[in-house]
């Protein structure tokens, strides 16, 4: 638009000089043309022409006044008003811009009639018609641009709010994850140490050798807790997983085994467990630790079995015990008190990986905690429902399946399966 103004100005000046080279107005026309070009160019270079400010309005007024004087002296400069139309429409308020456009249109009509030397209806009606159409189109585009700017502003604001919401959700999720990590590592270790030290205190006088064994076991757990704490601070990865998931489950079973509880591990993985994604291995290990902590602290069981089974589409971890059992329907929906993070933490870990958790138990019948986590399909590996593999054996000798959908007790046990939606 700015280039068209200078082009129209140059054409008008050339036309005047060709037709009125020896006219007495020529020096004034040349001088005013130079002033108009300099004024307009200064505003463009300094950016005044693009900003709706007081300085812009002063600049536009100066340009229009110089153009009016020039047009009165030489009507051929009238068409330089076209760029001024759009400059006014772009930078002035709508009403002020329409007033300016109307005044410029009247001056253009008068200038063209003066050049024609007669009253021509085309010269009277043509310019206003063209100006109205161009103005309507420009104002419509201006309104659309304003709507687009508002939409962009709304989008930017929404994205900022969404980012802030995601940061808050991420913070809450991280807090929950850290709470589960602490519960499954340090808190459980401290609980085991306390129980061992209490047992050592009870037999300190009667059986010093056994008491020393309890203290030694407590010291070993404290050393492992220290390793977990250091790894927890460093990268939050379970220290046991340094040698793979299978060895980690056996290490957990060995630590949990003692005079009162015997924990065994059974793995059916075709050697693939240690190649699972780190996140899945970590979750399975934490689930096993949480389930064994519940067995140790609440079930009164004498033995427990950890069974890890890898299928083509999922990995299943079962923890079965021969304890006193419980009614799954009576479990709270979430964590309760300072010791209620066990089952809720396990359920949260399973859901984070898109898996399912099932609980099977009844008073006096032991319990089975089963977590299944989906995996990308691998060729050549059986799926659940194909040829049956060895079932997990409960400590009482009952065959315990590895998925909630297959859990059934023999008649008379009174146990009933609970699906993954059962509150814990």
N, C-alpha and C positions, 0 to 999 in steps of 0.2 A: 504493500500500500504506500509506503514512504517512497519507494522508487517510482511508482506511478505519479506521485505528486511532482517530483523533479522532472519527469518526462513531459508531463502536461505543461509545466511551467516553461520548459525549454522550447517546446513546440509553439506555444502561444507567443513567446518572445521572438522566435524566428519568423513566425507569420507576420507579426507587427513590423519587424525590421524590413522584411521584404516588401511590404506594402506601404510603409510610412517611414522610409529611411531618412527623409529630409524634413520630417514633421518636427515642429518645435517641442512636441511632448516627448520626443524620443529619449533625450537625456534623463527625464524624470521616469520614464517607463523602465529604462535600463537600471537606474538606481533603485527604484522600488522593487524590481525583480531581484536585484542582488540582495536587498534587505530582506525580502520575503524568503529567498532561498537560504540566506544565512540564519535567519530566525528559526525557520523550520528545521534546518540541519542541526543547529545548536541543541534544540530540544530533543531531537532524535539521538544525537551522540551522547548527551548527558542523561538520557533515559527519562526525561521529564514527560515525553509524549506517551509513555506507557504506564504512568502512575496517576491515579485519580487523587491528586493533591491540590493544595492551593497554588503551588508553583505551576502545576500543569494547567490550571484554569487561567492563570495570568499569561502563560505562554500561548495558550490557544486563543485568548482574546487578542493578544498582540498580532498573531498570525492572521486572524480573521479581519482585523482592522486594516492591516497592510493590504490584504487581498481585496477588501472592499474598495479602498482608494485606487488600487491598481485596476480593478474592474471598471470603475467609473471612468478612468482615463482611457482604458483600452478594453472594450467588452470581450475581446477574444480570450482574455484570461479567465472568463467565467467558469470554464470547465475544470479549473483547478479546485473548484469547490467539492468535487466528488470525493477526493481523499479526506477533505475536511469533514464531510458528512460522517464517514466511518470513524474518524478520530473522535468526534464529539459523541457519537453513539457508544463507542467503546469505553470512554473515560468519564463522561458526565452522567449525572442522574438522569433517569429516563425522561422526565418532564423537561428538564433543561435541555437535554439533547434534542428532543422533538421541537422545542422552540427554535433552537439554533438551526436545525435542518429546514424548518419552515422559512426562516429569514433568508438562508442561503438559497433556497429554491426560488423565492420571489426575486432575489437579485439576479439569479441565473436567467429567469424568464425575461426580466427587463433588459438584461444585457443582450440576449438573443434577439429580442424584438428590435433593439437599437441597431444591431448588426443587419437585420433583415430590412429595416426601413419601412416596414408595413406590419399590419396586424395579421398574424398567421395563427389560426386556431391550433395547428399542430404544435407551434412553439409555446402556446399558452397551456394546452392540456397535456402535451407529451411529457415534459419534465416532471410535473407533479405526479403523474401516473407511475413513471419509472421510479421516482423517489419513494412513493408509498409502498410499492412492491418490494423494493430493496430494503427499505426500513423495516417492513413487516418480517421479511426473511431474516434480517440481521437480529432483530429483537427476539425472534423465536429461537435462533441459534444461541443467543446470549442466555435466554432462560434455560435452554437445554444444558448449556455449559455450567450454569449455576447449579442445576440439579445434579449434574455429574460430580461437581466439586463437593456438594453436600453428601452424595452417596459415597464418594471416596473418603471424606472425613469420617462418615459413619463407619465405613469399613475399617479404617485405621483405628478408630476408637474401639470398635468391636474386637479387632485383633489384639489390641493392647489389653482389653479386659479379659479376653480369652487366655492370653499369655499369663496375665496375673493369676487367673483362676487355675491354670495348669501348674503354675509355680506353687500355689497354695496346696493343690491336690498332691503334687509331687512331694512337698514338705511333709504333709500328713502321711502319705504312703511310706516315706522314708522313716518317719518316726515309728510307724507301726512295724516296719521291717526291723529296725534297730531293737525295738522292744522284744520282738520274737527272737532275734539273734541272742540278745542278752538272756532271755528266759531259757533258750535251748542250750546255752553254753555255760556262762558263768553262774547263773542262778541254780541250775541243776547240779553243777559241780559243788557249789557251796552247800546245797542241800545234802548231797551224798557225804561230804566231809562231816557235816554236823551229825548225821546218823551214825557214821562210823566212829566218831569221837564219843558220842553218847554210849554206843555199844562198848567201846573200850573202857569208858569210865565205870560201866556196870560190872565188868569182869576184871577190873584192875587188880583187886586183891585176890580173887579166887583163881584166876587163870592169867597170870602176867604174860605168858607167851601169846595167848590169843589176843590179849589187849594190845601187845606190841604189833601183832599182825594187822589189827584194825588201824592202828596209828600209821603203820607203814603204807597201808592202802590209801588212807586219807592223804598222806604226803604225796603219793603218786598221783592222785586225782588233783591235788593242789598244783603239782608241777604241770600236769596237762592243762589245767585252767590257766596257768600263767602263759603257756604256749598259745592257747586260744586267745587270750587277751591281747598278746602281742600281735598275732595274726589279725585279730579283730581290728586293732588300731591301724595296722598296715594296709590291709586290703579287704577286710571283712569276709575272707574266704575261710572255710573250715580247715583247721590245721590237719585233720585226719586225711583229707582228700589229696594230700601230697603224693600218696602211693596208690590212688585209685579208689573207686567207690567200694569194691568188694573188700579190700583190706580195711577200709574205713569202717564198714559195718562190722567186720570181725573185731576191730579194735574197740568199738563201742560195746559190743557184746562182752568182750573180755573185761572191760572196766566195770560193767554193770553186774557181772557174775560175782557171786560171793557165797558165803555160808547159807544165806537164805534164798538166793535166786540164782538159777542156772539159765543162761541165755545161749541159744544156739542160732547159727546162721545157715540158711540154705539158699543157694543161688542157682538159678536156671537161666543162663544168659548167653550161652554159646560163646563166652569170652568177649561179649560186646559191652558189658556194663561200664567198663572203664573208658569207653569211647563215647559215652553219652555226653550231651552238652554240659558244660560246667554248671550252668544254672540248674539243670535237672538233677545232677549229682548232688549239688549242695542242698537242694530242697529235699531229696530223698533221705539224705543223711540226717538233716534236721528233723524230718518227720519221724524217723526211727528213734532219734534221741528223745524227742518229745513223748512218743508213745511209751518208750521204756521208762522214762521218768514217771509217767502216770502209773505204770505197772509197779514200779518200786515203791512209790509213795502211797498208793491208794488201794492196790488190788490184793496185797497179801499173798501173791502168787509164789510158787516154789520154782516154777520154770516158765520160760517164754521162748518163742521161736520167731525169728525174723526170716521171711521168705521173699526173695527178690526174683521176679519173673519178667523176662523180656520177650515180648511178642512182636509181630511185624508192625503193629500200629500203636502199641502202648507199652508202658512199663508199669508193673504192678508191685507194690510193696505191701506185704501183710505182716502184722505183728499180732501174734496170738499168745494168750497166757491162760493159766489154769487157776486164776484168782477167784475172788468172791463174786465178781461180776457186778453188773449194775443195770438199771433200767434206762436205756438211752433217752426215753421220753422225758425223764426227770432232769436231764442236763440243762443248765442255763443256756440261753441263746447266745451269750457273749461272755467275755471275761468277767469274772466276779471276784472282787477282792484282790489281794496281792498274789494269790496262788491259783488264779483261775484262767491262765493263758494257755494251758496245754492243748485241749481240743480246738478252741477257737484259733490258736496259732497254726495248728496243723491244717485246719480247714482253709485258712487264709492262704497258706502256701500252695495248697493244691489248686485253689481257684485261680491264683495268679498265673498258673501254668495251664489253665483250661482243663484241669482234671476233675475227678470225682472222689469224694470221700464217703465211705460207708462204715457204720458201726454196727457190730452184732454182739449182743450180750444179753444176759438175763441174770438175775440174782442167783448166785451159787453155780453158775455155768461157765465162768471164765468170760473172756472177751476177745474179739478180733477187730482190729482196726485195719482197714484196707484202703489204700490210696492208689488210684490209677491215673497215670499222666499220659496224654496222647503223644505219639512220636510220628515223624514222617515215615511212610511205609518203606520197608526194605525188602527186596526180592528174596525169595528162598527161605523165608522164616515163617513158621506157622503162626496163625492168629488164634485168638481165643475162640473156641467153638470148633477148632479142627481137632486133630488127634490129641487126646488129653495127655498132659504131662503129669508128673508126680504132684499130688496135692500136698499142700502144707499140712503137716500133722500137728495137732494141738498137743500140749504136754500130756493130756489124758489119753492120747492115742486116737482121738477122733480125727477124721479127714476134714481138713479145713480148706475150702476153696479160696482162690486168690482174687475174687471179684465179688462185689456186693450182689450182683445179679444172680450168682450161683449159690449164695449162702443159704443153707437149709440145715436145721437141726433134726436129729432123730426125734421121733414122737416121744412126747413126755418131758422134753427138756424145758418147754415153755419159752424158749428164746424166740425172738422175732427179728428179722433184718430191718435195718434202718437205712434209707437212701441218703444221698448226699444233702438233701434239704432239711434233714432232721436237725433241729437246733441242738447245740452242744453246750 
